[in-house]
Every structure is written in structure tokens, then in C-alpha cells.
Amino acid sequence: MTEMMDLSSDVGGPCIPFLDYRTYAERIFFPGQRGAPLSQNLDLPESRRQTVEQGLGQLNNLLNNRLFLTR
């Protein structure tokens, strides 16, 4: 017969680690990187900066959209 103390003693032990959504997405899309490469300063000519920043902003919106990542 299983005692209640046998079951409750396992509850406080190690558990499955969960990551917050941002950390999880960064690790999936940029494996092996320290911090997201998109959050760092980019060395770009001024003529391309606005276009690149707009594209990165759109990518950021997609990565923060859970529906986009699950379908």
C-alpha cells in the first residue's frame, strides 16, 4: 500500500526546468549564441539602417507572437 508520505516526499525534489518565452525563442532560433544577436548593435551604413531596423522590428513581432510559432 502506498503511503501519503512516500508521494509527498518526491514533490519537493528536482523538477523539469521551464524557460520564459523570450529565452526559449532565443535559444531555438539562435542556438549557441550568448544573447540574441538581434539585440546587439549592428554595424550598418546609414543608407540601410532604417530598412534593416524595420525588418528586425517585424521579425521581433513574429517571434513574440505565439500563434505564429505554433502553426
HUJOSUL-V31263 format. One record per residue. N is the residue number from 1. RES is the residue in three letters. PHI is phi in whole degrees, 0 to 359 (* if undefined). OMEGA is omega in whole degrees, -180 to 180 (none if undefined). Layout:
N:RES:PHI:OMEGA  N:RES:PHI:OMEGA
This chain:
1:MET:*:-179  2:THR:276:178  3:GLU:270:179  4:MET:299:-180  5:MET:294:177  6:ASP:296:-179  7:LEU:283:-176  8:SER:286:180  9:SER:289:-180  10:ASP:276:-175  11:VAL:293:-175  12:GLY:277:-176  13:GLY:281:180  14:PRO:301:-180  15:CYS:227:179  16:ILE:288:180  17:PRO:284:177  18:PHE:246:177  19:LEU:258:173  20:ASP:291:-172  21:TYR:301:-177  22:ARG:298:180  23:THR:297:179  24:TYR:300:-179  25:ALA:297:178  26:GLU:297:-179  27:ARG:290:179  28:ILE:286:-175  29:PHE:276:-179  30:PHE:228:-177  31:PRO:295:177  32:GLY:80:180  33:GLN:266:173  34:ARG:267:-175  35:GLY:77:-180  36:ALA:289:180  37:PRO:297:-180  38:LEU:283:-180  39:SER:270:-180  40:GLN:268:177  41:ASN:292:-180  42:LEU:258:178  43:ASP:269:-176  44:LEU:232:171  45:PRO:292:-178  46:GLU:302:-178  47:SER:293:-179  48:ARG:254:-173  49:ARG:303:-177  50:GLN:296:-180  51:THR:295:-179  52:VAL:294:179  53:GLU:296:177  54:GLN:294:178  55:GLY:297:178  56:LEU:293:176  57:GLY:295:178  58:GLN:293:176  59:LEU:298:177  60:ASN:301:179  61:ASN:298:179  62:LEU:293:-179  63:LEU:292:178  64:ASN:270:179  65:ASN:261:-177  66:ARG:298:179  67:LEU:296:178  68:PHE:299:-176  69:LEU:282:-175  70:THR:259:-179  71:ARG:259:none
